[in-house]
C-alpha cells in the first residue's frame, strides 16, 4: 500500500466531522494512527460511519483533549478503563479512541487480555486483513501506512481473510462480523477463511461466547444499512442455527414484510420476528417461553422482547383472521390490538398464496383504515349527558365501527348523534 494512499486518507479525514480537530491534535504525535474500518472505507472511496484512532498514551486523556476541541461541553466522553478505550460523541459524529495494544485470549470465546503494544501489534490483533490498516496521523511519518501483508491485495480483490488460524475460535463473534462485512461491503470470504468459519460453527465455537455478547452482535446486525442481506449471510454461514436449531431467515418473506411495513413500524422488530418464526410455529415447544428466554439471554430489553414475541407468535394465526375480516370494522377488531410488525408479517405470509384476501386486508389496515379517527371524544359524550364509565368507550367504538363501514356521513354532528343513539 503506497504512502500516497495514506496521504489521501488524511486529506479525506480533513473533510469529515471531527476530522480537522483530530488532525490538529495529532499533528506532532507519531504514536497516533487512524485504524480499522475508517482507512478501509476511505481507501474504497466511501465515508466511514465513525473514526477509530489508536494512541500510545492515555486514551481517556486524549479523548478529553479531542472533545474540548470539537464541541466542548456538548461532546460526551465514555471511558472503558478495562480495555483502555474511550468514545467521543457529539451531535455531528463519533470518534473511538483506544490505547495501542496487543491481545491474548486466555480461553476460546473469552474476552481478550490486553497489554500495551505498538501500532504494528495493534494492526495484527484485528479481525480481517482489510481492517488491519493503520495510517499514522502525525510526526515525521505522518501519512505512512502500516498494514498486514495481505491487506492491500484483499482490499483490491474485495476479499475477507482472517489474520490467523484460530481467529474464529479465539473470538467467535467474528463469525457475525464476517456476515456483516460480507453484506455491507459486498466482499466474499477467501476460501480458507470460509473453511475456518464453517469449522468453527460446526464445532460449537459460538457456545463459548456469552449470550449477552452474541446479543450485542445481533443488534449490530439489525442496525446494518442492509440488515436483510446481513441476516441472510448469518443464515448461510449457519450462525443462526448454531444459536438455536429452529432459528433461520427467509429473505423473500422478510423483503415482502418490510415492503408492507409503514414508516412508523420497527424494522428491527419485524426482522427478528422473521428469524424466530419457525420456532414460534413449532408445536412441540413452548414457543413463547422459549422465545422470551432466548431474547432475555441476548439482553434485549423487556419492551423489545415483548414486541418481537408478540409479532412472531401472533402473525401466523393472524393470517386466517385477516382473511375472515369481511369489512373494515371487523378488520379493526382483528388488527388494532396487534403490533404493526405482526400485521405486516401476517400479510407477507399470505402474499402470493391463498388466501389472497389476507394480504390485501393487511395492506388496507396498515395504509388506510388504522388512520381513521373520530371527530368526537369521551368529553363530548360526557357533555351530552352520558354518565362516566365503560359505556363511553362502547358508544365511541360503535360509532367508529359505523364510520369505518361507511354508514355515517363525515362530521362531528353525525358522529355525536350516532353515539347518543347507539344501543350499548
Secondary structure as GFF3:
##gff-version 3
##sequence-region A 1 424
A	DSSP	alpha_helix	3	13	.	.	.	ID=ss1
A	DSSP	alpha_helix	19	25	.	.	.	ID=ss2
A	DSSP	beta_strand	33	35	.	.	.	ID=ss3
A	DSSP	alpha_helix	37	43	.	.	.	ID=ss4
A	DSSP	beta_strand	51	55	.	.	.	ID=ss5
A	DSSP	alpha_helix	59	70	.	.	.	ID=ss6
A	DSSP	three_ten_helix	72	74	.	.	.	ID=ss7
A	DSSP	beta_strand	76	80	.	.	.	ID=ss8
A	DSSP	three_ten_helix	81	83	.	.	.	ID=ss9
A	DSSP	beta_strand	85	90	.	.	.	ID=ss10
A	DSSP	beta_strand	93	99	.	.	.	ID=ss11
A	DSSP	beta_strand	101	104	.	.	.	ID=ss12
A	DSSP	beta_strand	113	116	.	.	.	ID=ss13
A	DSSP	alpha_helix	119	124	.	.	.	ID=ss14
A	DSSP	three_ten_helix	129	131	.	.	.	ID=ss15
A	DSSP	beta_strand	133	136	.	.	.	ID=ss16
A	DSSP	beta_strand	145	147	.	.	.	ID=ss17
A	DSSP	alpha_helix	151	156	.	.	.	ID=ss18
A	DSSP	beta_strand	159	160	.	.	.	ID=ss19
A	DSSP	alpha_helix	167	170	.	.	.	ID=ss20
A	DSSP	alpha_helix	173	185	.	.	.	ID=ss21
A	DSSP	beta_strand	188	189	.	.	.	ID=ss22
A	DSSP	alpha_helix	191	202	.	.	.	ID=ss23
A	DSSP	three_ten_helix	205	208	.	.	.	ID=ss24
A	DSSP	alpha_helix	211	222	.	.	.	ID=ss25
A	DSSP	alpha_helix	227	237	.	.	.	ID=ss26
A	DSSP	alpha_helix	239	243	.	.	.	ID=ss27
A	DSSP	alpha_helix	251	260	.	.	.	ID=ss28
A	DSSP	alpha_helix	267	280	.	.	.	ID=ss29
A	DSSP	alpha_helix	287	297	.	.	.	ID=ss30
A	DSSP	alpha_helix	302	324	.	.	.	ID=ss31
A	DSSP	alpha_helix	328	335	.	.	.	ID=ss32
A	DSSP	alpha_helix	340	350	.	.	.	ID=ss33
A	DSSP	alpha_helix	356	367	.	.	.	ID=ss34
A	DSSP	three_ten_helix	369	371	.	.	.	ID=ss35
A	DSSP	alpha_helix	378	383	.	.	.	ID=ss36
A	DSSP	alpha_helix	390	404	.	.	.	ID=ss37
A	DSSP	alpha_helix	412	421	.	.	.	ID=ss38
###
